[in-house]
Amino acid sequence: MKLSNNEIKWLKRNFLNLEYFENSQKIIGELDFCAAYDNESRKVKIGNLADETEFLIRDVFEIEICLDGIDMYGWPKVYEIGKRHCKIAKEQNLDIIDLHIYPEDNSCCLGIKHVDDQTFRIDSFLHERVIPFFYRLAYVEKFGIETVRNDNWEEYSHGDKGIKEYLAEVFYFSKRNLGRNDMCLCRSGKKFKKCHYNAVVSLNRYLNRLCFCGSMKKHKDCHFDEELFLKQYLKETIS
């Protein structure tokens, strides 16, 4: 995964302390941000925020982004190389998996990659995935893990449990008969066609297939197996 010249210029202009190494396809340095959790949209807002709230956090993390190292969901692998996550885990008496960091290699779990996330752009990746991840990490350090769990954060659990939570959400959306131009129920602020639409279509396509047993019944009404469905759905809709 290689950055374009325009993306390199954007990175240098907006993140002065992050350096792109073309030979190794890595971005290394200090990620500085100003962000706040918005209760209404339940999203992390980034930028020079005028309204000071208790959720506003300005922070810096030492990170490494491996553009050629892809995680299980299709995102470039991201690491917190300053070892601050270890300090936070120790202070909060947590396993690092509770911080959404894989214990196998210490890479960050950036969440499920939807079918409409196929085109990689460094600006949206940093703003929509990387900064919100490190904002949450700083939030845990500042307020504690129980505050994160109780403060209406709409996030999936780590690993397979989180995938099942995501599938349950898509199932729910599929039953609501949303129009393409309706606002998505996830409160992303996007229209349904620009958000969960493709995931819902993919799910319905699979469930409405004829069952493999030859009964001529739809798969969802015949030999439906949740674990097999999970594997197939991930294969078809998540990179």
Secondary structure in CASP SS format (residue, H / E / C, confidence):
PFRMAT SS
TARGET T0000
AUTHOR 0000-0000-0000
METHOD secondary structure of the structure
MODEL  1
M C 1.00
K C 1.00
L C 1.00
S C 1.00
N H 1.00
N H 1.00
E H 1.00
I H 1.00
K H 1.00
W H 1.00
L H 1.00
K H 1.00
R H 1.00
N H 1.00
F C 1.00
L C 1.00
N C 1.00
L E 1.00
E E 1.00
Y E 1.00
F E 1.00
E C 1.00
N C 1.00
S C 1.00
Q C 1.00
K E 1.00
I E 1.00
I E 1.00
G E 1.00
E E 1.00
L E 1.00
D E 1.00
F E 1.00
C E 1.00
A E 1.00
A E 1.00
Y E 1.00
D E 1.00
N C 1.00
E C 1.00
S C 1.00
R C 1.00
K E 1.00
V E 1.00
K E 1.00
I E 1.00
G C 1.00
N C 1.00
L C 1.00
A C 1.00
D C 1.00
E C 1.00
T C 1.00
E C 1.00
F C 1.00
L C 1.00
I E 1.00
R E 1.00
D E 1.00
V E 1.00
F E 1.00
E E 1.00
I E 1.00
E E 1.00
I E 1.00
C E 1.00
L E 1.00
D E 1.00
G E 1.00
I E 1.00
D C 1.00
M C 1.00
Y C 1.00
G C 1.00
W C 1.00
P E 1.00
K E 1.00
V E 1.00
Y E 1.00
E E 1.00
I C 1.00
G C 1.00
K C 1.00
R H 1.00
H H 1.00
C H 1.00
K H 1.00
I H 1.00
A H 1.00
K H 1.00
E H 1.00
Q C 1.00
N C 1.00
L C 1.00
D C 1.00
I H 1.00
I H 1.00
D H 1.00
L H 1.00
H C 1.00
I E 1.00
Y C 1.00
P C 1.00
E C 1.00
D C 1.00
N C 1.00
S E 1.00
C E 1.00
C C 1.00
L C 1.00
G C 1.00
I C 1.00
K C 1.00
H C 1.00
V H 1.00
D H 1.00
D H 1.00
Q C 1.00
T C 1.00
F C 1.00
R C 1.00
I H 1.00
D H 1.00
S H 1.00
F H 1.00
L H 1.00
H H 1.00
E H 1.00
R H 1.00
V H 1.00
I H 1.00
P H 1.00
F H 1.00
F H 1.00
Y H 1.00
R H 1.00
L H 1.00
A H 1.00
Y H 1.00
V H 1.00
E H 1.00
K H 1.00
F H 1.00
G C 1.00
I H 1.00
E H 1.00
T H 1.00
V H 1.00
R H 1.00
N H 1.00
D C 1.00
N C 1.00
W C 1.00
E C 1.00
E C 1.00
Y C 1.00
S C 1.00
H C 1.00
G C 1.00
D H 1.00
K H 1.00
G H 1.00
I H 1.00
K H 1.00
E H 1.00
Y H 1.00
L H 1.00
A H 1.00
E H 1.00
V H 1.00
F H 1.00
Y H 1.00
F H 1.00
S H 1.00
K C 1.00
R C 1.00
N C 1.00
L C 1.00
G C 1.00
R C 1.00
N C 1.00
D C 1.00
M E 1.00
C C 1.00
L C 1.00
C C 1.00
R C 1.00
S C 1.00
G C 1.00
K C 1.00
K E 1.00
F H 1.00
K H 1.00
K H 1.00
C C 1.00
H C 1.00
Y H 1.00
N H 1.00
A H 1.00
V H 1.00
V H 1.00
S H 1.00
L H 1.00
N H 1.00
R H 1.00
Y H 1.00
L H 1.00
N C 1.00
R C 1.00
L E 1.00
C C 1.00
F C 1.00
C C 1.00
G C 1.00
S C 1.00
M C 1.00
K C 1.00
K E 1.00
H H 1.00
K H 1.00
D H 1.00
C C 1.00
H C 1.00
F C 1.00
D C 1.00
E H 1.00
E H 1.00
L H 1.00
F H 1.00
L H 1.00
K H 1.00
Q H 1.00
Y H 1.00
L H 1.00
K H 1.00
E H 1.00
T H 1.00
I C 1.00
S C 1.00
END
